[in-house]
Amino acid sequence: MVMVPKFIILLYIFLSLGLNPSRAQTWIQAALFTHLICAFANINASSYQLSVSSSDDQHFSTFTNTVKQKNPSVTTLLSIGGGSANHSVIVSMVSNSSHRKSFIDSSIKTARLYGFQGLDFSWGSANTSSDMSNMATLFQEWQAAIDSETGQSKLILTAAVPYSQYSESSTYPIDSLRTNLNWLHVNAFDLYMPKWQNFTRAHAALYDPTRNRNTDFGIESWINGGLPANKLVLGLPLYGYAWTLVNPRDNTIGAPASGPAISKSGQISYKDIRNYIQSYGATLVYNATFVVNYCTVGTTWIGFDDVEVVKVKVSFAKERKLLGYFVWQVPYDDNWLLSQTAVDVNGENGTEKKGRLSLTIILIPVIGILILIGALKYYIRRTKNKKKDTEYKAKNSKSKANLMTKAGDFNNNAPNLMDYRFSDIEVATNRFSFENKLGEGGYGPGVLSDGREIAVKKLSKTSTQGFEEFKNEVMLTAKLQHVNLVRVLGFCIEREERMLVYEFMPNKSLDYYLYDPIKRYMLDWEKRVEIIEGVTQGLLYLQEYSRLKIIHRDLKASNILLDEAMKPKISDFGMARIFSKDEVEANTHRIVGT
């Protein structure tokens, strides 16, 4: 029987920062974590054995016993390498069998000597196919040496890896990682840094609608490459980066910058960020698109993970069934605020959650029954009124034509509406490729020849929306102008197609967030109220302030689109009904909407 590890919580402890065991005993809240990782041990450049300085020796020798005084069940690991490790020494070690043996034997000996229960290998500069091949061999031989030990509990073997399985010129040896390691620490941070990019970015973005350099993509790459989700541990950075803005007024994500601010590298701990915000009265902003916090003071822009972000990321790890999360690194936290927040999210199983579960269990059968009753009524009513409906359409065709004339037609009443060629839309959407698909019948972002980003709604040949309803949607959306209504740019009716071309909404639709167990945390109550107010303003315009009275009749979360600032825009007017201003009631004679 295979035992599945519980959700593990790791803490990296960087001893070179001056965190010695005597301080750890009184300061580290070991109860918040299941594992503690002591970093870093080095590799001797000539013998390729683990190199332990005299100062590190006293730290390593007492570390495990010290932290176990507060949490006897905590597991300790020793990490080797790190960002300051000599890349050429590691390359020389992994590429030679005798060098590998010296390293492996000395690492196991050191772990046993100092009481560590596992070993972690951190080689972030591995890049070439040769590096990856030698890494695979190292882990195979390392695990074989661990397995050969007798009379002692088996050592844990882990490794720190980048956010994605892809390096600049190769891919990580997933087969070896899966077979020989207990788990991987995914360094889902430092994706962007002020020394590298001249624009502000979220250095640990969970999502990014514009590019693949984000945590969500990286985790998917590991899993799609063949690594089980329960061998991945997500990294949470307890620090951020400060950029110097070119223009203080342009201070959103992606704003032009001229390099680091505050420090030489721009890196700043969470503790110092909190102090900075309090000292200068900086305004804190939460960006739900990327899942990041940022603040600005003059030309200084700081991006980092605050409490909201940590909650979303831990929920993400649980939803994706990852093995756990780790924080880098402990001295950067502010009075354990982020560490405690992560633990609280992980242990969220109180009465409120149980109440939500009970409500779901009760509501689902009730809703199912209501839907069934509604469906039966609809079927009976449709059968009974089929003849009447036909007569009604013939009788009222003149009235309907008059209403449609009020709205205008494609060309006469909407002079700014573009009649797009099918070939242009086909090119813009990459031949309606799956990668550009946005839900059922939607495609985007597409890029026209003039550089404009668009979204395309392509009706199926078998769609129940007829040409009149399509014409209705084109004319209405073209004529209506409001900040909370999506703007239609044009249409295409070539090759018997019915396609609408809209302005592209980068944050998709409201249902994308509301019904997702992770993304729903991206909408706090302040943002939800803003969305409700925006939708209300849009409806008020349609029903009271536009030239005609318009009833949408298909308002739902999937028809509320969100722009780059998460502002709502009502879309999909195919079922809308037009009334004159003096009309207060009407019989639609059929059920519409979904």
C-alpha positions as CSV (number, residue, x, y, z in Angstrom):
1,M,0.0,0.0,0.0
2,V,1.4,3.4,-1.0
3,M,1.1,6.1,1.6
4,V,0.3,9.5,0.3
5,P,2.0,12.3,2.2
6,K,-0.1,14.9,3.8
7,F,0.0,18.6,2.6
8,I,3.5,19.6,3.6
9,I,4.7,23.0,4.6
10,L,8.4,23.8,4.2
11,L,10.5,26.6,5.5
12,Y,13.9,27.6,4.1
13,I,16.3,28.8,6.7
14,F,19.4,30.7,5.3
15,L,22.0,30.4,8.0
16,S,24.4,32.9,6.4
17,L,21.9,35.6,7.2
18,G,22.9,35.2,10.8
19,L,20.1,33.0,11.9
20,N,22.0,30.8,14.3
21,P,20.5,27.9,16.3
22,S,20.4,29.8,19.6
23,R,18.2,32.4,17.9
24,A,16.2,29.8,16.1
25,Q,15.2,28.1,19.4
26,T,13.5,31.2,20.7
27,W,12.4,32.7,17.4
28,I,11.4,30.1,14.8
29,Q,7.7,29.2,15.0
30,A,8.4,25.5,14.1
31,A,4.8,24.5,14.8
32,L,3.8,26.4,11.6
33,F,5.8,24.0,9.4
34,T,6.0,20.3,8.7
35,H,9.6,20.6,7.3
36,L,12.5,22.9,7.9
37,I,15.3,23.2,5.3
38,C,18.7,24.5,6.4
39,A,20.5,26.2,3.5
40,F,23.2,26.0,2.1
41,A,26.1,23.6,2.2
42,N,28.7,23.9,-0.6
43,I,30.8,21.6,-2.7
44,N,34.6,21.5,-2.4
45,A,36.1,22.5,-5.8
46,S,38.9,19.8,-5.6
47,S,37.5,16.9,-3.7
48,Y,33.8,17.4,-4.7
49,Q,32.8,16.4,-1.2
50,L,30.4,18.5,0.8
51,S,32.2,21.5,2.2
52,V,31.3,22.7,5.7
53,S,33.0,25.7,7.1
54,S,33.9,25.9,10.8
55,S,31.1,28.5,11.4
56,D,28.6,26.4,9.6
57,D,29.7,23.3,11.5
58,Q,28.4,24.6,14.8
59,H,25.1,25.6,13.2
60,F,24.6,22.3,11.3
61,S,25.5,20.2,14.3
62,T,22.8,21.6,16.6
63,F,20.1,22.7,14.1
64,T,17.9,19.6,14.1
65,N,17.9,19.2,17.9
66,T,17.2,22.9,18.4
67,V,14.2,23.2,16.2
68,K,12.7,19.9,17.4
69,Q,12.5,21.4,20.9
70,K,9.5,23.4,19.7
71,N,8.1,20.9,17.2
72,P,9.3,17.3,17.8
73,S,7.5,16.1,14.7
74,V,9.2,18.5,12.3
75,T,11.4,17.0,9.6
76,T,14.8,18.7,8.8
77,L,16.6,18.7,5.4
78,L,20.0,20.1,4.4
79,S,20.1,22.0,1.1
80,I,23.2,22.0,-1.1
81,G,24.1,24.6,-3.7
82,G,21.9,27.6,-4.0
83,G,22.1,30.7,-6.2
84,S,25.6,31.6,-5.1
85,A,27.0,28.1,-5.8
86,N,29.9,27.8,-8.3
87,H,28.3,26.6,-11.5
88,S,31.5,25.2,-13.0
89,V,32.2,23.1,-9.9
90,I,28.7,21.6,-10.0
91,V,29.1,20.9,-13.7
92,S,32.5,19.2,-13.1
93,M,31.0,17.1,-10.3
94,V,27.9,15.8,-12.2
95,S,29.8,15.0,-15.4
96,N,32.3,12.6,-13.8
97,S,31.3,9.3,-12.1
98,S,34.1,9.4,-9.5
99,H,33.3,13.0,-8.6
100,R,29.6,12.1,-8.3
101,K,30.4,9.3,-5.9
102,S,32.6,11.5,-3.7
103,F,29.8,14.0,-3.5
104,I,27.0,11.5,-2.9
105,D,28.9,9.6,-0.2
106,S,29.9,12.8,1.6
107,S,26.4,14.2,1.5
108,I,24.9,11.2,3.1
109,K,27.6,11.1,5.7
110,T,27.0,14.8,6.5
111,A,23.3,14.3,6.8
112,R,23.7,11.4,9.3
113,L,26.4,13.3,11.2
114,Y,24.3,16.4,11.8
115,G,20.9,14.6,12.2
116,F,19.2,15.8,9.0
117,Q,16.5,13.6,7.8
118,G,16.8,14.6,4.1
119,L,18.9,16.3,1.4
120,D,17.9,19.0,-1.0
121,F,19.9,19.8,-4.2
122,S,19.6,23.4,-5.5
123,W,21.2,23.8,-9.0
124,G,19.3,26.7,-10.6
125,S,21.9,27.4,-13.3
126,A,21.5,24.0,-15.0
127,N,20.7,24.8,-18.6
128,T,22.2,22.6,-21.3
129,S,21.1,19.2,-22.5
130,S,24.4,17.8,-21.0
131,D,23.6,19.4,-17.7
132,M,20.1,17.7,-17.7
133,S,21.5,14.3,-18.7
134,N,24.2,14.4,-15.9
135,M,21.6,15.6,-13.4
136,A,19.4,12.6,-14.2
137,T,22.4,10.3,-13.6
138,L,23.3,12.0,-10.4
139,F,19.8,11.6,-8.9
140,Q,19.7,7.9,-10.0
141,E,23.0,7.2,-8.3
142,W,22.2,9.3,-5.3
143,Q,18.9,7.5,-4.7
144,A,20.6,4.1,-5.2
145,A,23.2,5.0,-2.5
146,I,20.4,6.0,-0.1
147,D,18.6,2.8,-0.8
148,S,21.7,0.8,0.0
149,E,21.9,2.1,3.6
150,T,20.7,-0.4,6.2
151,G,19.7,0.0,9.8
152,Q,18.5,3.6,9.5
153,S,15.5,5.5,8.4
154,K,15.6,6.3,4.8
155,L,16.8,9.8,3.8
156,I,14.5,12.1,1.9
157,L,15.9,13.4,-1.4
158,T,14.5,16.5,-3.0
159,A,15.5,19.3,-5.5
160,A,14.8,22.9,-6.2
161,V,13.8,23.7,-9.7
162,P,12.5,26.7,-11.7
163,Y,8.9,27.5,-12.2
164,S,8.7,25.5,-15.5
165,Q,10.3,22.3,-16.8
166,Y,11.7,24.3,-19.7
167,S,15.2,25.9,-19.4
168,E,16.6,28.3,-22.0
169,S,18.0,25.5,-24.2
170,S,16.7,22.2,-22.7
171,T,14.1,20.5,-20.5
172,Y,14.5,19.0,-17.1
173,P,14.9,15.2,-16.9
174,I,11.4,14.5,-15.6
175,D,11.7,10.7,-15.7
176,S,14.6,10.8,-13.3
177,L,13.0,13.4,-11.1
178,R,9.8,11.4,-10.8
179,T,11.6,8.1,-10.1
180,N,14.4,9.2,-7.8
181,L,13.1,12.2,-5.8
182,N,10.5,12.5,-3.1
183,W,9.4,15.9,-4.4
184,L,10.5,19.1,-6.1
185,H,10.5,22.6,-4.7
186,V,9.2,24.8,-7.5
187,N,10.8,28.3,-7.4
188,A,7.8,30.2,-8.7
189,F,9.4,33.6,-8.3
190,D,12.1,35.8,-9.7
191,L,10.3,35.5,-13.1
192,Y,11.1,39.2,-13.6
193,M,13.7,41.4,-11.9
194,P,14.4,45.2,-12.2
195,K,18.0,44.5,-13.4
196,W,16.6,42.5,-16.3
197,Q,13.4,44.3,-17.4
198,N,12.8,48.0,-18.0
199,F,9.1,47.8,-17.0
200,T,7.3,46.8,-13.9
201,R,6.2,43.2,-13.5
202,A,4.9,40.7,-11.0
203,H,8.0,38.6,-10.3
204,A,5.9,35.8,-8.9
205,A,2.7,36.1,-11.0
206,L,0.2,33.3,-10.5
207,Y,-1.4,34.1,-13.9
208,D,-0.5,36.2,-16.9
209,P,-3.0,36.6,-19.7
210,T,-0.3,38.0,-22.1
211,R,2.5,35.5,-21.8
212,N,3.5,32.0,-20.4
213,R,5.9,33.2,-17.8
214,N,3.7,32.6,-14.8
215,T,3.2,30.0,-12.0
216,D,0.0,28.5,-13.5
217,F,1.7,27.8,-16.8
218,G,4.8,26.5,-15.1
219,I,3.0,24.0,-12.8
220,E,1.0,22.8,-15.8
221,S,4.2,22.2,-17.8
222,W,5.6,20.0,-15.0
223,I,2.4,18.0,-14.8
224,N,1.9,17.8,-18.6
225,G,5.5,16.6,-18.8
226,G,4.7,13.6,-16.7
227,L,5.5,14.7,-13.1
228,P,2.7,13.9,-10.7
229,A,1.1,16.9,-9.0
230,N,1.7,15.3,-5.6
231,K,5.5,15.6,-6.2
232,L,5.4,19.4,-6.6
233,V,5.8,21.9,-3.7
234,L,4.9,25.5,-4.6
235,G,7.3,28.3,-3.6
236,L,6.0,31.4,-1.9
237,P,8.4,34.4,-1.9
238,L,8.4,36.5,1.3
239,Y,9.9,39.4,-0.6
240,G,9.3,41.6,-3.6
241,Y,11.1,43.9,-6.0
242,A,11.2,47.7,-6.4
243,W,11.4,49.4,-9.7
244,T,12.1,53.1,-10.5
245,L,9.3,54.4,-12.7
246,V,10.0,56.6,-15.7
247,N,6.7,58.4,-15.1
248,P,5.1,58.4,-11.6
249,R,1.7,58.8,-13.2
250,D,2.2,55.6,-15.3
251,N,2.3,53.1,-12.4
252,T,0.4,50.0,-13.3
253,I,1.9,46.6,-14.1
254,G,3.9,46.9,-17.3
255,A,4.8,50.6,-16.8
256,P,8.1,51.8,-18.2
257,A,10.9,51.7,-15.6
258,S,14.6,52.6,-15.5
259,G,15.9,49.9,-13.2
260,P,15.9,48.9,-9.5
261,A,14.9,51.1,-6.7
262,I,15.7,51.2,-2.9
263,S,18.5,48.6,-3.2
264,K,21.1,47.6,-5.8
265,S,19.0,44.6,-7.0
266,G,15.6,46.0,-6.1
267,Q,14.9,43.1,-3.8
268,I,13.1,44.0,-0.6
269,S,11.8,41.8,2.2
270,Y,8.1,41.6,3.0
271,K,8.9,43.0,6.5
272,D,10.7,46.1,4.9
273,I,7.9,46.5,2.4
274,R,5.3,46.7,5.2
275,N,7.5,49.3,7.0
276,Y,7.9,51.3,3.8
277,I,4.2,51.4,3.2
278,Q,3.5,52.6,6.8
279,S,6.4,55.1,6.7
280,Y,5.4,56.8,3.4
281,G,1.7,56.2,3.4
282,A,1.8,54.2,0.1
283,T,-1.4,53.1,-1.5
284,L,-1.7,49.3,-1.7
285,V,-3.2,47.8,-4.8
286,Y,-4.3,44.2,-5.4
287,N,-4.2,43.1,-9.0
288,A,-6.4,40.0,-9.5
289,T,-5.4,39.4,-13.1
290,F,-1.8,38.5,-12.2
291,V,-2.5,37.9,-8.5
292,V,0.0,40.3,-7.0
293,N,0.1,43.4,-4.7
294,Y,1.9,46.5,-5.6
295,C,2.4,50.0,-4.1
296,T,3.9,53.3,-5.4
297,V,5.6,56.2,-3.7
298,G,6.7,58.8,-6.2
299,T,8.9,57.0,-8.8
300,T,9.3,53.9,-6.6
301,W,7.1,50.9,-7.6
302,I,7.1,47.7,-5.4
303,G,5.5,44.4,-6.5
304,F,5.1,41.7,-3.9
305,D,2.8,39.0,-2.4
306,D,0.7,40.2,0.5
307,V,-2.0,38.4,2.5
308,E,-4.5,38.2,-0.3
309,V,-2.0,36.7,-2.7
310,V,-0.8,34.1,-0.2
311,K,-4.4,33.0,0.3
312,V,-5.0,32.5,-3.4
313,K,-1.7,30.7,-4.0
314,V,-2.2,28.2,-1.1
315,S,-5.8,27.6,-2.4
316,F,-4.3,27.1,-5.8
317,A,-1.8,24.5,-4.5
318,K,-4.6,22.6,-2.8
319,E,-7.0,22.7,-5.7
320,R,-4.2,21.4,-8.1
321,K,-3.5,18.7,-5.5
322,L,0.1,19.7,-5.1
323,L,2.1,18.2,-2.3
324,G,2.4,21.5,-0.4
325,Y,4.1,24.8,-0.4
326,F,7.3,26.3,0.9
327,V,8.3,29.8,1.9
328,W,11.5,31.6,0.9
329,Q,12.7,32.7,3.3
330,V,11.8,32.9,6.9
331,P,13.6,36.1,8.1
332,Y,11.8,38.1,5.5
333,D,8.3,37.6,7.0
334,D,6.8,40.3,9.2
335,N,6.0,38.8,12.6
336,W,5.0,35.5,10.9
337,L,2.0,37.2,9.2
338,L,2.3,35.5,5.7
339,S,3.4,32.1,7.2
340,Q,0.4,32.1,9.6
341,T,-2.0,33.2,6.7
342,A,-0.8,30.2,4.6
343,V,-1.4,27.8,7.5
344,D,-4.9,29.3,8.2
345,V,-5.9,28.7,4.5
346,N,-4.5,25.2,4.5
347,G,-6.4,24.4,7.7
348,E,-9.6,26.1,6.7
349,N,-12.2,23.5,7.7
350,G,-14.3,25.3,10.3
351,T,-18.0,25.8,10.7
352,E,-18.2,28.3,7.9
353,K,-16.8,25.8,5.4
354,K,-19.1,23.0,6.7
355,G,-22.0,25.4,6.4
356,R,-21.2,26.1,2.8
357,L,-20.9,22.3,2.1
358,S,-24.3,21.6,3.7
359,L,-25.8,24.4,1.7
360,T,-24.4,22.9,-1.5
361,I,-25.7,19.4,-0.6
362,I,-29.2,20.8,0.0
363,L,-29.3,23.2,-3.0
364,I,-28.1,20.8,-5.7
365,P,-31.1,18.4,-5.6
366,V,-33.6,21.3,-5.2
367,I,-32.2,23.1,-8.2
368,G,-32.2,19.8,-10.2
369,I,-35.9,19.3,-9.5
370,L,-36.7,22.9,-10.5
371,I,-34.8,22.6,-13.7
372,L,-36.6,19.3,-14.5
373,I,-40.0,20.9,-13.8
374,G,-39.1,23.9,-15.9
375,A,-38.0,21.7,-18.8
376,L,-41.2,19.8,-18.7
377,K,-43.3,23.0,-18.7
378,Y,-41.3,24.4,-21.5
379,Y,-41.8,21.2,-23.6
380,I,-45.5,21.1,-23.0
381,R,-45.9,24.8,-23.7
382,R,-43.8,24.7,-26.8
383,T,-45.8,21.8,-28.2
384,K,-49.1,23.4,-27.4
385,N,-48.2,26.9,-28.7
386,K,-46.3,25.9,-31.8
387,K,-49.2,26.7,-34.1
388,K,-50.0,29.9,-32.2
389,D,-46.4,31.0,-32.4
390,T,-46.4,30.6,-36.2
391,E,-49.6,32.7,-36.5
392,Y,-48.1,35.3,-34.1
393,K,-45.0,35.7,-36.2
394,A,-47.0,36.3,-39.4
395,K,-49.4,38.7,-37.7
396,N,-46.7,40.7,-36.1
397,S,-44.1,40.7,-38.8
398,K,-44.9,44.3,-39.7
399,S,-44.6,45.5,-36.1
400,K,-41.3,43.7,-35.8
401,A,-40.0,45.2,-39.0
402,N,-40.8,48.7,-37.6
403,L,-38.9,48.0,-34.4
404,M,-35.9,46.8,-36.4
405,T,-36.0,49.9,-38.5
406,K,-35.8,52.0,-35.4
407,A,-32.5,50.2,-34.5
408,G,-31.2,50.6,-38.1
409,D,-29.6,48.1,-40.4
410,F,-26.0,47.0,-40.9
411,N,-24.9,49.8,-43.2
412,N,-27.2,52.8,-42.9
413,N,-27.6,53.3,-39.2
414,A,-24.2,52.2,-38.0
415,P,-21.7,53.9,-40.3
416,N,-18.7,53.1,-38.1
417,L,-19.5,49.4,-38.2
418,M,-16.9,47.4,-40.2
419,D,-17.9,44.6,-42.6
420,Y,-14.9,42.3,-42.1
421,R,-13.7,39.8,-44.7
422,F,-13.7,36.2,-43.6
423,S,-10.0,35.8,-44.6
424,D,-9.0,38.7,-42.3
425,I,-10.7,37.2,-39.3
426,E,-9.3,33.8,-40.1
427,V,-5.7,35.2,-40.1
428,A,-6.4,37.2,-36.9
429,T,-7.5,34.1,-35.0
430,N,-4.9,31.8,-36.5
431,R,-7.6,29.9,-38.4
432,F,-9.8,29.7,-35.3
433,S,-7.2,27.7,-33.5
434,F,-7.9,25.9,-30.2
435,E,-5.3,28.1,-28.5
436,N,-7.4,31.2,-29.4
437,K,-10.7,29.7,-28.2
438,L,-12.7,31.6,-25.6
439,G,-15.5,29.4,-24.5
440,E,-18.2,28.1,-26.9
441,G,-18.0,29.9,-30.2
442,G,-15.6,32.6,-29.0
443,Y,-12.1,33.3,-30.2
444,G,-9.4,35.7,-29.0
445,P,-7.3,37.5,-28.6
446,G,-7.0,37.9,-32.4
447,V,-4.8,40.6,-33.9
448,L,-5.9,42.4,-37.0
449,S,-3.4,43.7,-39.6
450,D,-3.6,47.2,-38.0
451,G,-2.5,45.7,-34.6
452,R,-5.9,45.9,-33.0
453,E,-6.8,43.1,-30.6
454,I,-10.2,41.6,-31.1
455,A,-12.5,38.9,-29.9
456,V,-14.7,37.0,-32.4
457,K,-18.1,35.4,-31.7
458,K,-18.7,32.8,-34.4
459,L,-22.2,31.3,-34.5
460,S,-22.5,27.6,-35.4
461,K,-24.3,26.7,-38.6
462,T,-26.7,24.8,-36.3
463,S,-27.2,27.6,-33.8
464,T,-30.7,28.4,-32.7
465,Q,-29.9,32.1,-33.1
466,G,-31.4,33.0,-36.5
467,F,-30.3,35.7,-38.9
468,E,-32.8,38.2,-37.4
469,E,-31.4,37.6,-33.9
470,F,-27.8,38.0,-35.3
471,K,-28.8,41.2,-37.0
472,N,-30.5,42.4,-33.8
473,E,-27.3,41.9,-31.8
474,V,-25.1,43.6,-34.4
475,M,-27.3,46.7,-34.7
476,L,-28.0,47.0,-31.0
477,T,-24.4,46.7,-29.8
478,A,-23.2,49.0,-32.6
479,K,-25.6,51.8,-31.7
480,L,-25.3,51.5,-27.9
481,Q,-22.4,53.4,-26.3
482,H,-21.8,53.0,-22.6
483,V,-18.7,52.3,-20.5
484,N,-20.4,49.1,-19.2
485,L,-21.5,47.7,-22.5
486,V,-19.1,45.7,-24.7
487,R,-18.3,47.6,-28.0
488,V,-18.8,45.8,-31.3
489,L,-16.4,46.7,-34.0
490,G,-18.0,44.9,-36.9
491,F,-19.4,41.7,-38.4
492,C,-18.8,39.1,-41.1
493,I,-21.5,37.3,-43.1
494,E,-19.3,35.9,-45.9
495,R,-19.5,32.1,-46.7
496,E,-22.8,31.9,-44.9
497,E,-21.0,32.7,-41.6
498,R,-22.4,34.9,-38.9
499,M,-19.6,36.4,-36.9
500,L,-19.4,39.4,-34.6
501,V,-16.1,41.2,-33.9
502,Y,-15.8,42.8,-30.5
503,E,-13.2,44.7,-28.6
504,F,-11.1,42.1,-26.7
505,M,-11.6,41.7,-23.0
506,P,-8.4,40.3,-21.5
507,N,-10.0,39.1,-18.2
508,K,-12.6,36.9,-19.8
509,S,-16.1,36.6,-18.3
510,L,-17.4,36.8,-14.7
511,D,-18.2,33.1,-14.5
512,Y,-14.5,32.3,-15.1
513,Y,-13.9,33.7,-11.6
514,L,-17.2,33.0,-9.7
515,Y,-17.3,29.3,-10.3
516,D,-13.6,28.5,-10.0
517,P,-12.6,27.3,-6.5
518,I,-9.3,29.2,-6.9
519,K,-10.0,32.2,-9.0
520,R,-13.0,33.2,-6.9
521,Y,-10.5,34.5,-4.3
522,M,-9.3,37.0,-6.9
523,L,-12.6,38.9,-6.4
524,D,-12.7,40.4,-3.0
525,W,-16.0,42.1,-1.8
526,E,-14.8,45.5,-2.9
527,K,-14.2,44.3,-6.4
528,R,-17.5,42.4,-6.5
529,V,-19.4,45.5,-5.4
530,E,-17.7,47.5,-8.2
531,I,-18.8,44.8,-10.7
532,I,-22.4,44.9,-9.4
533,E,-22.5,48.6,-9.7
534,G,-21.1,48.5,-13.2
535,V,-23.6,46.0,-14.4
536,T,-26.4,48.0,-12.8
537,Q,-25.3,51.1,-14.6
538,G,-25.3,49.2,-17.9
539,L,-28.8,47.9,-17.3
540,L,-30.0,51.3,-16.3
541,Y,-28.7,52.8,-19.5
542,L,-30.4,50.1,-21.6
543,Q,-33.8,50.4,-20.0
544,E,-33.9,54.1,-19.2
545,Y,-31.4,56.3,-20.9
546,S,-30.8,54.8,-24.4
547,R,-32.8,56.0,-27.4
548,L,-35.0,52.8,-27.2
549,K,-36.0,50.7,-24.2
550,I,-34.0,47.5,-24.4
551,I,-34.5,44.4,-22.3
552,H,-31.4,42.1,-22.4
553,R,-33.2,38.8,-21.5
554,D,-30.1,36.7,-21.2
555,L,-28.1,38.4,-18.4
556,K,-25.8,35.9,-16.7
557,A,-22.2,35.7,-15.4
558,S,-20.9,34.4,-18.7
559,N,-22.3,37.4,-20.5
560,I,-20.5,39.9,-18.2
561,L,-17.0,40.5,-19.6
562,L,-14.2,42.1,-17.7
563,D,-11.7,44.5,-19.2
564,E,-8.0,44.9,-18.2
565,A,-9.0,46.9,-15.0
566,M,-11.7,44.2,-14.1
567,K,-14.5,46.7,-15.1
568,P,-17.7,44.8,-16.2
569,K,-19.2,45.1,-19.7
570,I,-22.5,43.5,-20.6
571,S,-22.3,41.4,-23.8
572,D,-24.4,39.1,-26.0
573,F,-27.5,41.0,-27.2
574,G,-28.8,38.2,-29.4
575,M,-31.9,37.7,-27.2
576,A,-32.5,41.4,-26.5
577,R,-36.0,42.8,-27.0
578,I,-36.5,46.4,-28.2
579,F,-39.5,48.5,-26.9
580,S,-40.5,52.0,-27.6
581,K,-40.2,54.4,-24.7
582,D,-43.9,54.5,-23.9
583,E,-44.3,50.7,-23.7
584,V,-44.4,49.2,-20.2
585,E,-45.3,45.6,-20.9
586,A,-45.3,43.0,-23.7
587,N,-45.8,39.3,-24.3
588,T,-42.7,37.6,-25.8
589,H,-44.7,34.4,-26.6
590,R,-41.6,32.2,-26.1
591,I,-39.0,31.4,-23.5
592,V,-35.6,32.7,-24.2
593,G,-32.3,32.9,-22.3
594,T,-30.2,30.2,-20.7
